Amino acid sequence: MRTDSRKTLALVLAGTVALAVAGTARAEGCDATDSGWQRFVIADAALGAGGEARVLRTFGIGGRTFHAVAVPAGAAEGFARAAARGGFVEADACRRAVRTGDDPHFAGAGLWGQDFDNQWAIRRAGFEPANGDTWPDPATLAPVTVAVIDSGIDWYHPDLPGGALWRNDREVPGNGTDDDGNGYADDLIGWNFIDNHAKPWDEDGHGTFVAGVIAAGRGNGTGIAGINPAARIMVLKALDAFGRGHASMVAEAIAYAADNGARVVNLSLGGRTLTRIEQAAVDHAVARGAVVVVAAGNDGEEVAGYSPAGLEGVITVTATDRADRRAGFSNWGPAIDIAAPGVDVLSLRARRTDLLSLIPGVKYEAGAGIVGEDRAYFRASGTSFAAPIVSGTLSLIMARDPTVTAAQARRMVLHSARDIETPGVDNYTGYGLIDAAAAMTASPDYYLESRISGVQVTKQGGKTILRVLGTADADRFGKATILLGQGAEPAKWLRVNVAIGKPVADGTLMDLPAALFKGARTWTIRLVTEHATGAKREARFKLTLG
């Protein structure tokens, strides 16, 4: 089966990012490069190291202690050397929001003058009111906690039922005491990691939008329909009023989610520079049984250097348009796992916000994204809004069957995806476009892999052969075949007569005589793997001969 070994973790050199701090945990300094201060995360090190560090926050992840600190720029190099002797030290990188039934807006079209469904995005993902397999009776669903690590939430929104918010029943409201001993006093619905208090109000709008895709009221006669009526949103604010935060805040929020029972964690945020602190938090969440979903990013670049999208163990989501093609703004690369609709997505608007107005360098007329007579809804595009479609689907699978594990839910969603664009698992859409109907009805053990990882030229019996390497595997393997075609986009295919009768996992798929490749310099090798049910998945590999 496929693993995340293709995702490479690039370690961050301490002192490479200069960030302003003002003695608090707020993130306004993300854009500053000459503020006189640098911000670091240190692990397993004495706070005395360096002597001039100002401690901003201290928190634990999986039994380890981490400190976010600010250091005068002139002392940063010496501090980094001293702190690293006891553990690791890295820059505290900036994180940003990744922007770019009888529910009247769900059933209708033309809300902003368009000629397609208002909520085309979740409908294209498979959520149709008539499809009982995909959208079961809410009365049959068990509550599932979904952590939305973002800019907070507007908990007064009329299309967000009170029951949609996670409640920490171990806390006594308003007594200023950490009743459950988790390190956070009065954390009734989550936590504000920007200002370090229990009120994660949304001043930006991004978090409310993301939460609405997952948990807006369905069948309540108001506005739009969210994906999972059994979702309980744990509100973890790690982005400020400008959609900015730091890696340490994101990591602490991930750890909080895992330690307080979140089964799905949605991260529609990110930035350049992979960090060890975020990787540690993701590892902790996965170990605690959570599945972590991350937006790929909207820069149209290779995702490997982005965090958390390029980390090990996450599901990285890219965005597609109404033609089921990767949106041009979406990041790409081997780290992409799956695609979901992310253009013209409709969701909730937090009061007094206009989230697209805060993106530097983007042409946007104030208020253009606000829709509805009550101005309570917003239309936007981005991988930020594709990711919660995947998170909502994962949570719905778990709500329907609480015994499904995170690993099983992950398989059910990825391996049931509908292959689009380049055949097979590819760098642009991963396994393909999410198919909620197929995912909801898939076996928890279902998987179907078809990958060509490379070729080797070798000798066998004195003859030159081409060894094709890769994976052809399934939980119920049928067979696999290899076909050859001339050119990068063959019009005709030659089927190799010998079938692959047994599953292969990261090994030799087949040895082919070099004589087969006469007549052309460029060939395409095509692997088709068949499940016992008849389902097929293919992969293609372009070969250029010397």
MARKE-415293 format. One record per residue (C-alpha): residue number from 1; chain; x, y, z. Coordinates in steps of 0.2 Angstrom, whole numbers, m for minus. Example, Ala and Ser with C-alpha at 12.3 -4.5 7.8 and 13.67 -1.06 7.14 Angstrom:
BEGIN
  semar  lumdo     xx     yy     zz
      1      A     62    m22     39
      2      A     68     m5     36
END
This chain:
BEGIN
  semar  lumdo     xx     yy     zz
      1      A      0      0      0
      2      A      5     18     m3
      3      A     15     27     11
      4      A     20     45     13
      5      A     39     41     10
      6      A     38     52     m5
      7      A     36     67      6
      8      A     53     74     11
      9      A     56     84     27
     10      A     68     98     25
     11      A     75    104     41
     12      A     75    123     45
     13      A     91    132     49
     14      A     90    142     65
     15      A     90    161     62
     16      A     85    161     44
     17      A     68    170     46
     18      A     67    187     55
     19      A     51    191     64
     20      A     45    205     74
     21      A     38    202     92
     22      A     32    214    105
     23      A     32    204    120
     24      A     16    195    116
     25      A     11    180    106
     26      A      2    190     93
     27      A      7    187     75
     28      A      7    205     67
     29      A     26    203     64
     30      A     25    190     51
     31      A     29    203     37
     32      A     43    212     46
     33      A     61    208     41
     34      A     71    222     51
     35      A     62    223     68
     36      A     77    220     79
     37      A     70    204     85
     38      A     70    186     79
     39      A     58    172     85
     40      A     63    154     88
     41      A     56    138     94
     42      A     67    128    105
     43      A     65    110    111
     44      A     72    100    125
     45      A     84    114    130
     46      A     87    125    146
     47      A     78    142    145
     48      A     94    150    151
     49      A    103    146    135
     50      A    108    162    127
     51      A    103    173    142
     52      A     92    186    132
     53      A     77    176    127
     54      A     60    182    130
     55      A     48    168    133
     56      A     32    170    123
     57      A     24    153    126
     58      A     28    136    133
     59      A     18    120    129
     60      A     20    101    127
     61      A     18     89    113
     62      A     19     71    117
     63      A     28     73    133
     64      A     41     85    126
     65      A     42    103    131
     66      A     44    117    118
     67      A     46    136    120
     68      A     42    150    108
     69      A     55    164    112
     70      A     60    181    105
     71      A     78    186    105
     72      A     87    202    100
     73      A     93    201     83
     74      A    111    204     88
     75      A    111    190    100
     76      A    101    177     89
     77      A    116    168     82
     78      A    124    165    100
     79      A    107    160    107
     80      A    104    147     93
     81      A    121    139     96
     82      A    118    138    115
     83      A    100    132    114
     84      A    104    119    101
     85      A    116    110    113
     86      A    101    103    123
     87      A     89     99    109
     88      A     84    108     93
     89      A     81    126     88
     90      A     73    133     73
     91      A     64    149     67
     92      A     46    151     72
     93      A     40    152     54
     94      A     25    163     49
     95      A      9    154     44
     96      A     m6    162     34
     97      A    m23    157     29
     98      A    m23    149     12
     99      A    m35    161      3
    100      A    m38    164    m14
    101      A   m163     99      6
    102      A   m173    114     12
    103      A   m158    125     13
    104      A   m162    138      0
    105      A   m145    142     m6
    106      A   m141    123     m7
    107      A   m156    120    m19
    108      A   m154    135    m29
    109      A   m142    144    m42
    110      A   m138    161    m47
    111      A   m135    168    m29
    112      A   m121    179    m36
    113      A   m128    179    m54
    114      A   m119    163    m59
    115      A   m128    150    m70
    116      A   m123    135    m60
    117      A   m128    128    m43
    118      A   m124    139    m28
    119      A   m116    124    m19
    120      A   m109    115    m34
    121      A    m93    111    m25
    122      A   m100     99    m12
    123      A   m113     92    m24
    124      A    m98     88    m36
    125      A    m90     79    m22
    126      A   m105     68    m21
    127      A   m116     76     m8
    128      A   m134     76    m16
    129      A   m150     76     m5
    130      A   m157     61    m14
    131      A   m141     50    m11
    132      A   m145     42      6
    133      A   m128     32      5
    134      A   m118     48      5
    135      A   m130     58     16
    136      A   m137     47     29
    137      A   m151     52     41
    138      A   m143     63     54
    139      A   m152     53     68
    140      A   m141     38     63
    141      A   m124     47     65
    142      A   m113     48     80
    143      A   m105     65     85
    144      A    m87     67     78
    145      A    m75     80     84
    146      A    m67     90     70
    147      A    m53    103     75
    148      A    m53    118     64
    149      A    m36    126     66
    150      A    m39    143     58
    151      A    m44    161     63
    152      A    m58    156     75
    153      A    m77    156     72
    154      A    m92    167     73
    155      A   m102    157     85
    156      A   m118    168     83
    157      A   m120    164     64
    158      A   m138    160     61
    159      A   m133    145     49
    160      A   m122    137     62
    161      A   m132    127     75
    162      A   m126    128     93
    163      A   m124    109     92
    164      A   m111    111     79
    165      A    m98    116     91
    166      A    m88    105    102
    167      A    m91    107    120
    168      A    m78    103    134
    169      A    m89     96    147
    170      A    m75     94    159
    171      A    m74    113    161
    172      A    m85    124    173
    173      A    m89    139    163
    174      A    m82    156    168
    175      A    m74    151    184
    176      A    m56    155    178
    177      A    m50    138    183
    178      A    m42    124    173
    179      A    m55    111    179
    180      A    m49     97    168
    181      A    m31    100    171
    182      A    m26    101    152
    183      A    m17    117    154
    184      A    m31    129    147
    185      A    m44    137    159
    186      A    m62    139    153
    187      A    m58    131    136
    188      A    m77    127    133
    189      A    m76    126    114
    190      A    m57    127    110
    191      A    m44    140    113
    192      A    m37    156    106
    193      A    m18    153    103
    194      A    m15    171     97
    195      A    m21    180    113
    196      A    m20    165    125
    197      A    m38    164    131
    198      A    m53    154    129
    199      A    m63    165    116
    200      A    m58    160     99
    201      A    m68    174     90
    202      A    m66    176     71
    203      A    m60    193     66
    204      A    m54    188     49
    205      A    m68    177     42
    206      A    m57    162     35
    207      A    m61    150     50
    208      A    m80    153     49
    209      A    m80    149     31
    210      A    m70    133     33
    211      A    m81    127     47
    212      A    m96    131     37
    213      A    m91    119     23
    214      A    m90    105     36
    215      A   m104    109     49
    216      A   m117    123     43
    217      A   m135    118     47
    218      A   m142    105     35
    219      A   m161    104     33
    220      A   m163    119     45
    221      A   m172    130     32
    222      A   m158    143     32
    223      A   m144    146     19
    224      A   m133    132     14
    225      A   m130    114     19
    226      A   m114    108     28
    227      A   m107     91     25
    228      A   m109     83     42
    229      A   m123     87     54
    230      A   m114     76     67
    231      A    m98     86     66
    232      A    m93     95     82
    233      A    m81    109     78
    234      A    m67    112     90
    235      A    m62    130     87
    236      A    m43    133     88
    237      A    m38    150     84
    238      A    m20    151     77
    239      A    m22    165     65
    240      A    m25    183     69
    241      A    m37    196     62
    242      A    m25    197     46
    243      A    m25    178     44
    244      A     m7    177     51
    245      A      1    166     64
    246      A     16    156     68
    247      A     22    138     67
    248      A     23    137     86
    249      A      4    142     87
    250      A     m1    129     74
    251      A      9    115     82
    252      A      2    119     99
    253      A    m16    119     92
    254      A    m13    102     83
    255      A     m7     95    100
    256      A    m22    102    109
    257      A    m33     94     96
    258      A    m25     77     98
    259      A    m25     78    117
    260      A    m43     83    118
    261      A    m51     70    107
    262      A    m52     77     89
    263      A    m53     63     76
    264      A    m51     75     61
    265      A    m39     90     61
    266      A    m42    103     47
    267      A    m27    115     42
    268      A    m32    127     29
    269      A    m16    137     32
    270      A      2    136     28
    271      A     18    144     22
    272      A     35    141     15
    273      A     48    132     26
    274      A     45    115     34
    275      A     47    115     53
    276      A     51    101     65
    277      A     39    108     78
    278      A     24    106     66
    279      A     30     88     61
    280      A     31     84     79
    281      A     14     89     82
    282      A      7     80     67
    283      A     16     64     72
    284      A      8     66     89
    285      A     m9     68     82
    286      A     m8     53     70
    287      A     m1     43     85
    288      A    m17     48     95
    289      A    m28     42     81
    290      A    m32     58     72
    291      A    m32     61     53
    292      A    m24     78     48
    293      A    m30     86     32
    294      A    m20    101     25
    295      A    m23    113     10
    296      A    m10    112     m3
    297      A     m8    131     m5
    298      A    m12    143    m19
    299      A      4    149    m26
    300      A      5    137    m41
    301      A     21    130    m35
    302      A     29    114    m30
    303      A     22    110    m12
    304      A     37    100     m5
    305      A     44    116      4
    306      A     27    121     11
    307      A     22    117     29
    308      A     11    109     34
    309      A      6    103     17
    310      A     23     95     14
    311      A     24     86     30
    312      A     24     67     33
    313      A      8     59     38
    314      A     m5     72     32
    315      A    m18     72     18
    316      A    m13     86      6
    317      A    m28     93     m4
    318      A    m27    102    m20
    319      A    m42    111    m28
    320      A    m51    108    m44
    321      A    m63    119    m55
    322      A    m80    115    m62
    323      A    m72    106    m77
    324      A    m64     94    m64
    325      A    m47    100    m68
    326      A    m33    106    m56
    327      A    m36    125    m53
    328      A    m21    134    m59
    329      A    m17    142    m42
    330      A    m16    126    m33
    331      A      1    120    m28
    332      A      7    103    m35
    333      A     20     89    m32
    334      A     22     71    m26
    335      A     15     77     m9
    336      A     m3     80    m16
    337      A    m14     66    m10
    338      A    m32     70    m17
    339      A    m41     84    m25
    340      A    m58     92    m21
    341      A    m68    107    m28
    342      A    m61    123    m23
    343      A    m67    136    m35
    344      A    m82    147    m32
    345      A    m86    138    m15
    346      A   m100    145     m5
    347      A   m100    145     14
    348      A   m103    156     30
    349      A    m97    174     32
    350      A    m92    179     49
    351      A   m100    196     54
    352      A    m90    212     50
    353      A    m77    202     39
    354      A    m73    203     21
    355      A    m59    190     20
    356      A    m53    192      2
    357      A    m50    211      5
    358      A    m35    206     16
    359      A    m24    197      3
    360      A     m9    208     m3
    361      A     m8    211    m21
    362      A    m24    203    m26
    363      A    m37    214    m36
    364      A    m53    213    m26
    365      A    m68    225    m25
    366      A    m73    227     m7
    367      A    m89    217     m3
    368      A    m89    207    m20
    369      A    m87    190    m11
    370      A   m102    194      1
    371      A   m118    186     m5
    372      A   m136    183      1
    373      A   m149    196      6
    374      A   m144    195     24
    375      A   m125    196     18
    376      A   m122    181     29
    377      A   m113    171     16
    378      A    m97    172      6
    379      A    m90    165    m10
    380      A    m72    162    m12
    381      A    m59    150    m21
    382      A    m44    141    m14
    383      A    m37    125     m8
    384      A    m42    131      9
    385      A    m60    127      4
    386      A    m56    111     m4
    387      A    m48    104     11
    388      A    m64    105     22
    389      A    m73     95      9
    390      A    m61     81     13
    391      A    m62     84     31
    392      A    m81     84     31
    393      A    m81     68     21
    394      A    m69     59     33
    395      A    m79     65     48
    396      A    m95     59     40
    397      A    m87     41     38
    398      A    m83     41     56
    399      A   m100     47     61
    400      A   m108     33     51
    401      A    m97     20     59
    402      A    m87     26     75
    403      A    m77     10     74
    404      A    m68     16     58
    405      A    m50     21     62
    406      A    m41     36     55
    407      A    m30     24     44
    408      A    m46     16     37
    409      A    m55     32     34
    410      A    m40     39     25
    411      A    m39     23     14
    412      A    m58     24     10
    413      A    m57     42      4
    414      A    m41     41     m6
    415      A    m43     24    m14
    416      A    m61     28    m19
    417      A    m56     44    m27
    418      A    m61     47    m46
    419      A    m46     47    m57
    420      A    m45     63    m67
    421      A    m32     72    m78
    422      A    m16     61    m79
    423      A    m20     43    m77
    424      A    m15     36    m60
    425      A     m9     44    m44
    426      A     m1     60    m51
    427      A      8     76    m45
    428      A     m7     87    m49
    429      A    m22     78    m42
    430      A    m15     64    m32
    431      A    m27     49    m31
    432      A    m40     60    m40
    433      A    m56     69    m36
    434      A    m65     65    m20
    435      A    m80     54    m23
    436      A    m90     54     m6
    437      A   m103     42    m12
    438      A    m89     29    m16
    439      A    m80     33      0
    440      A    m95     31     11
    441      A    m99     14      4
    442      A    m81      8      3
    443      A    m74     m6     14
    444      A    m63      0     28
    445      A    m50    m12     21
    446      A    m51     m7      3
    447      A    m36     m1     m7
    448      A    m30     m2    m24
    449      A    m13      4    m29
    450      A     m5      5    m46
    451      A     12     14    m47
    452      A     27     14    m58
    453      A     42     20    m48
    454      A     56     18    m61
    455      A     65      6    m73
    456      A     82     m2    m73
    457      A     92     m9    m88
    458      A    100    m25    m83
    459      A    106    m42    m91
    460      A     97    m58    m90
    461      A    104    m74    m99
    462      A    115    m63   m109
    463      A    101    m52   m115
    464      A     97    m34   m111
    465      A     81    m32   m102
    466      A     71    m17    m95
    467      A     65    m20    m77
    468      A     49    m11    m72
    469      A     48     m6    m54
    470      A     33     m1    m44
    471      A     17     m7    m35
    472      A      2    m17    m41
    473      A     m8    m21    m25
    474      A    m25    m22    m18
    475      A    m34    m29     m2
    476      A    m42    m41    m15
    477      A    m30    m42    m29
    478      A    m36    m47    m46
    479      A    m22    m45    m59
    480      A    m11    m32    m67
    481      A     m6    m30    m85
    482      A      7    m19    m93
    483      A      5    m11   m110
    484      A     17     m1   m121
    485      A     15     13   m133
    486      A     26     24   m143
    487      A     28     42   m139
    488      A     22     52   m124
    489      A      3     51   m128
    490      A      1     34   m138
    491      A    m13     32   m150
    492      A    m11     13   m149
    493      A     m6      1   m135
    494      A      3    m16   m136
    495      A     m2    m27   m122
    496      A     12    m38   m114
    497      A      5    m56   m115
    498      A     11    m61    m98
    499      A     m1    m54    m84
    500      A      5    m50    m66
    501      A     m4    m63    m56
    502      A      2    m59    m39
    503      A      2    m42    m29
    504      A     19    m32    m30
    505      A     23    m19    m17
    506      A     38     m8    m21
    507      A     46    m22    m31
    508      A     49    m29    m48
    509      A     33    m28    m59
    510      A     40    m36    m74
    511      A     56    m39    m85
    512      A     54    m34   m103
    513      A     65    m38   m117
    514      A     74    m23   m124
    515      A     70    m28   m141
    516      A     52    m23   m138
    517      A     57     m5   m138
    518      A     64     m4   m155
    519      A     56      9   m167
    520      A     55     24   m156
    521      A     65     34   m144
    522      A     51     39   m132
    523      A     39     26   m125
    524      A     25     26   m112
    525      A     23     11   m100
    526      A      6      9    m94
    527      A      2     m2    m79
    528      A    m17     m7    m76
    529      A    m20    m15    m59
    530      A    m37    m23    m56
    531      A    m46    m26    m40
    532      A    m56    m42    m38
    533      A    m72    m32    m39
    534      A    m67    m26    m57
    535      A    m62     m9    m51
    536      A    m46     m3    m60
    537      A    m32     10    m57
    538      A    m18     14    m69
    539      A     m1     22    m69
    540      A     10     28    m83
    541      A     28     31    m85
    542      A     37     40    m99
    543      A     53     32   m105
    544      A     66     41   m116
    545      A     80     30   m123
    546      A     97     36   m124
END
